[in-house]
Amino acid sequence: MQKQKPELSFWQIWNLCFGYFGIQFGFSLQNANFGRIFETLGASYSNMAILFVAAPITGLIVQPLIGHMSDRTWNRFGRRSPYFLGGALAASAALFIMPNSPMLWVAAGMLWIMDASINVCMEPTRAFVGDMLPKQQRPLGYAMQTLFIGIASVIASALPWLLTNYFGVSNSAAAGVIPDSVKYAFYSGASIMLIAVGWTFFTTQEYSPEQLKTFAENDNEENCRQALSQDKRSATEFIKAGKKWVIGGLISALAMQIFIQYLHNGVFILALSAVAFGLCQFAAGYLLEKNAENGFTHIMQDLFAMPPTMKKLASVQFFSWFPFFAMWAYLTAAVTSFHFGTTIPTDEAYNQGANWAGMLHSTYNAATILAAILIPLMVRRFSLRFAHIINLCLGGLGFISFAFIQDPDWLLLAMTGVGFAWASILGMPYVLLSNAIPYQKMGVYMGISNLFIVLPQIVAASVLGMMVHNWFNDQPIYAIVAGGVSMLIAALLTLRIKDE
């Protein structure tokens, strides 16, 4: 048996990462078009973020669970492969159904199912790169994933526009009906997801647990051993902390009800999230007291024993992802109302603006492809930390400029900066994490890292609707600006992280 994890060829890494092309294709179709679908079915600006909150909450639960399960899975299909193939099958089915939803609640349900399934795909494919590649090739592996993310997102985001302008597919429909351009785009996305994920499933053979153990024993895994040996929380500590979170959350909810009644109902999500986190800790403590350890208690223990690198990146990731939720939830509404001057989905100007919003999604993903090539050069020149800071600043300024740009064509330049930030966020944190995570827990820690992606989305879903309605006078353009400010804060917080 080989003692060192072998380097893979370019095409082996291509096969390893190609499944992410299909996963991202479906994800980008969802993000670029869910606002259009929901508005067509009658959703309002103030409720848009709340409708989308089910997706990140699902990811918060699904990714650590799937990571924990895949760490302990080994059968004739592999370790990670059964999960991302099963997730792709479920997501593809939801892609077929969603654009045919007769009512808003059906579309919201399909969004929930789709995002849960995509999360089942995403988590194992992140851990897959860490499993299969030696440390020196992991940057290339995650860069390859980023390239596929960019290419898939460019095509998927622009697909309704392409179908309308080059294939003559209708872009208009009666009130309450999704246009054919969107329907056919979703059908195409479902097929592409299955083909791409199937390619990775059938072309890449995973290492067995015994092989991974041998590789780790013969590699320099000191950081990983330290992470694996950290002290675990006791049952008493879990119960005490759980009580504090529950009481604090309930008091906050009561105070908001009594003293701040004018706030949008979404803010209660924050208080309820605190209560839910407290109950999780209380449950973990109770199970540990009864010596009833299971997957849930293991995940909770791992959450509070995160490697130092994860803790340092937490705040940066939080403020980096808040802007993207704002963009996904409000970009179509911001562009159609601010730059095209209409809020009526049946207007031709609205549909032109909605298509242009899709092109903006495509633009930032096209910039991601360029950034994935240039970022390694930036890292060599400026270091990992300062390269990340530069890219976050480009994204923050790009978002803020939306309020100052009048000509929609110039928004392409703003979204180029957003694309550089997106490429940086998708790659650099995972390179750092994969080198600091013990191989036995690669899946669960990759899943737990999703916590710092989901939390800002929950916060955004809780406050953005209220902010747009009460603070921004129902002008969604300022939700995009708020996202830009958040990204600049992330850039400042990156200064606290030491280069590894």
Sequence and secondary structure as in RCSB ss.txt:
>XXXX:A:sequence
MQKQKPELSFWQIWNLCFGYFGIQFGFSLQNANFGRIFETLGASYSNMAILFVAAPITGLIVQPLIGHMSDRTWN
RFGRRSPYFLGGALAASAALFIMPNSPMLWVAAGMLWIMDASINVCMEPTRAFVGDMLPKQQRPLGYAMQTLFIG
IASVIASALPWLLTNYFGVSNSAAAGVIPDSVKYAFYSGASIMLIAVGWTFFTTQEYSPEQLKTFAENDNEENCR
QALSQDKRSATEFIKAGKKWVIGGLISALAMQIFIQYLHNGVFILALSAVAFGLCQFAAGYLLEKNAENGFTHIM
QDLFAMPPTMKKLASVQFFSWFPFFAMWAYLTAAVTSFHFGTTIPTDEAYNQGANWAGMLHSTYNAATILAAILI
PLMVRRFSLRFAHIINLCLGGLGFISFAFIQDPDWLLLAMTGVGFAWASILGMPYVLLSNAIPYQKMGVYMGISN
LFIVLPQIVAASVLGMMVHNWFNDQPIYAIVAGGVSMLIAALLTLRIKDE
>XXXX:A:secstr
  SS     HHHHHHHHHHHHHHHHHHHHHHHHHHHHHHHTT  HHHHHHHHTHHHHHHHHHHHHHHHHHHT  B
TTBSSHHHHHHHHHHHHHHHHHGGG SSHHHHHHHHHHHHHHHHHHHHHHHHHHHHHS GGGHHHHHHHHHHHHH
HHHHHHHHHHHHHHHHH      STT   HHHHHHHHHHHHHHHHHHHHHHHH     HHHHHHHHHTS  HHHH
HHHT     HHHHHHHHHHHHHHHHHHHHHHHHH TTS GGGHHHHHHHHHHHHHHHHHHHHHHTT   HHHHHH
HHHTT  HHHHHHHHHHHHHHHHHHHHHHHHHHHIIIIIS    TTSHHHHHHHHHHHHHHHHHHHHHHHHHHHH
HHHHHHH HHHHHHHHHHHHHHHHHGGGT  SGGGHHHHHHHHHHHHHHHHHHHHHHHHHHS GGGHHHHHHHHT
HHHHHHHHHHHHHHHHIIIIISTT THHHHHHHHHHHHHHHHHHTTS   
